[in-house]
Amino acid sequence: MARIGITGHIRLAPETVVLVRAAIREVLMAYTGSDFVGVSCVAGGADSIFAEIVLELGGALEVVLPSADYRERKVKPEHAVQFDSLVSRASRVRTMPYRRAGRAAYEAANEVLLSSCDLMIAVWDGQPSADRGGTGAAVEQARQRGLPVTVLWPEGSVRLPSS
């Protein structure tokens, strides 16, 4: 059974969401017809797009939450319905042993992703991360471990500025 993780950017332009959705679907189509598991933190953007496609294609979804307060502190109102839906449909939800979301919690969640997957999909623009909990850092750590990484950043993709 293939175990596929996701790391990726949160703030994607609307037209980028369409491009990223198609690119992730193309990668995951290779796993349809067999049992596969998608592992995601279901943050907005790439993580949730991936999780939706895993479920649409008949895969099992495992959710890794960085902290006990992640939903209340970090999930923005515009993402809450999607987040709740994905968590409720997951076959497994694992919460890291942190009460509050923060750098250590994100790093722990990345560690679970990296140590539990056979392949990592990265929706990544190639820019380095500001800290070890970011997309670039996850890609670097995966590569250092010899974990295969499929980087997706379709032509014309754009990240929205931080709010």
N, C-alpha and C positions, 0 to 999 in steps of 0.2 A: 504494500500500500504506500503510495507516494505521499509524502508530507511536504507541503509547499507553504512557505512563509511569505509575508509581504512587509516591505518597508517602503515608505514613500511620502511625498509632500502632501501637506494638508490643504493649503490654499491654492487651488487650481482654478484658472479662468474657466468659465462655462464651456467654451469651445474646446478647451483642453480636456475637460471631463469626458466629452464624447470621444476624443482621440484615445485617451487612456483606457476607457472602457473597452474599446475595440481591440486595443493592443493586449490587454490582460485576457480578454476572452480568447483571442487567438492562441496565446500561450497555453491557457488552461484546457482548450479543446482537445489537446493531445492526451488528456487524462480522462476524458469522458468515456464511459463504458467500462471503467475500472473503478475500484474504490480509491478515493483520494481524500485527503484532509487538507483544508486550508487553515492556516494559523494566522490570526490577525489581532491587533489591539483595537480594531474598529474605530480608530480616530476618524475624523472627517477626511475627505479627500481619498487618496489612494487606498488606504486601509479598508474603508467601507465599500468602495467600488469593488475591490477584490472580493470581499466577503459576500457581497450580493451575487457576484458572478459564480463563486464557488457553490452557493446554494442553488442558483438557477440551473447549473450544470449537474446537480445531483451529488455534489461532494458534501462531506461533513465539515462543519465549521467549528473550530476551537478558538475561543476568545481569551486573550491574555490582557487583564486589566492591570495597569501599573500600580494602583493604590485603591484603598477602600473608598476614598472620597473622589475618585476620578470622575464619576458621573456628575456629581453635584458641583464640582469645582472647575472641571475642564471641558465638559461637553456644552457647546454653545447651543442656545435655544433653537437655532435653525437646523441643527444636527440631531437634536434630542429624539425625535420620532424615529429616524433611521437607526440611530444608535440602539434605542430600546428594542426595536424590531429585530435587529441582528443579534443582540444578546439573548433575546427570548427564543430565537431559533437555533442557537448554538447547541451542539451536542455536548460541549464542555465549556465551562467558564472558570478560568483560573485567575485569582486575584493575588498580586504580589503582596508580601507581608509589610506593606507600608500604609500607614494611616493617611498620609497626605501625599498628593502628587508632587513630584519634583524630580530633579536630575537623577538621584539615586534610584527612584522608582522606575523611571524611564529606562535607565541602564539595565535594571533587573529584568524588565519586560523584554528588552532587546536580547538579553542573554537567554531567556527562555525560548524566544523565537529561533535564535541561532543554534541552540543546542538540541532543538526538537525537530528540525526540518532537514529534508534531503536536498531542497532547492530553495533559493530565495529569489523572489521577484522584487526588483527595486524600481519604483517610479521616481526617477532621480535625474536632475538636470546636470549632474556632474560636479556641482559646487561642494566644497568641503563643509562639514557641519561645524556649528559653533561649539558643540559639546558632544560627549559620547552617547547621548541619547538620540541624536539626529540621524537622518537618512544616510548621509555620507559616511558617518562613523559606522553605522550598521553594515554598509557595503564593505568598507575597509576591513572590519572584523571578520565578516564572512569570508572574504578573499584570503585573509591571513590563515584561516582555519581550513582552507581548501574546499569550502562549501560553494557549490556552483551558484552563480548569481546571473540572472537575466535582467539586464538594465533596459528599462523602457522609458524613453523620452521622445515620443513621436514628433516628427517635423511639425513645427508651428506651435508646440506646447509653450504655455506661459504660466508662470506662478504669479499669483496676486500678491501685492505688498502686505506686510504684517499690519494688523490693525492695532 
